[in-house]
């Protein structure tokens, strides 16, 4: 069996949260896409959360930016299971994982 390559880490504590979904994302590119997707969701809501906004690039023109392309591929073409990811998210939410406890 081949060794699973780690995804490029997201900023902490987001990485700790994202790593809890790694078993649901078989390929490294999917794990990295998921991390970039979470990062984009947490950006300030200055505009709608389109793929270019999630990648923190300019509208329309930014779609060709190197940061936007992998994220668009993750959202459009990856064979990840949104129902399984959402179920895991709900389990973690109910357990208080990722919640600010300060």
Number of C-alpha atoms within 10 A of each C-alpha: 3 4 5 9 9 13 18 14 15 18 10 9 9 15 16 14 17 20 18 14 18 19 9 16 19 13 18 15 19 23 24 22 22 23 25 23 19 17 18 20 15 12 14 11 11 7 10 9 16 15 21 23 22 24 25 18 17 13 12 12 9 17 19 13 15 11 16 20 15 18 26 20 14 19 15 9 10 15 12 17 10 10 9 12 16 12 11 15 17 13 12 15 12 10 10 11 15 14 10 6 6 3
